[in-house]
């Protein structure tokens, strides 16, 4: 029993750590390509045929070899590879368009119920992160209330 609980907590801890690291990597990758800037305007202009997350062509020309990938159009009319924008929203924890920073409607993006566990797992890890970050404050408030009420 103790071993299983230890594995659960290690899994959640490394899940939170991996999610934070993946967010930093997503920011770095997108800003290196130049279509995304965390603080302001992008350094490059986005054409309609380029994905702002990976920097690759959206549509493969007839004469070129390549993998045909599904695309996804956001409400701001920017088009991305489906896996790129899903990774941007789920792994990178971004809920805005990588280029114009307009809000992304995640409910429209994940219309099938079997695609939503990734979003729920991400929300669980975010909740766990906030719990750990605020734990010293919560413990201090509870101890203060116990001291004031004389429940030492």
Buried (B, 14 or more C-beta within 10 A) or exposed (E): EEEEEEEEEEEBEEBBEEBEEBBEEBBEBBBEBBBBBEEEEBEBEBEEEBBBBBBBBBEEEEEEEEEEBEBBEBEEEBBBBEBBBBBBBBBBBBEBBBBBBEEBEEEEBBEEEEEEEEBEEBEEBEEBBEEEEEEEEEEEEEEEEEEEEEEE
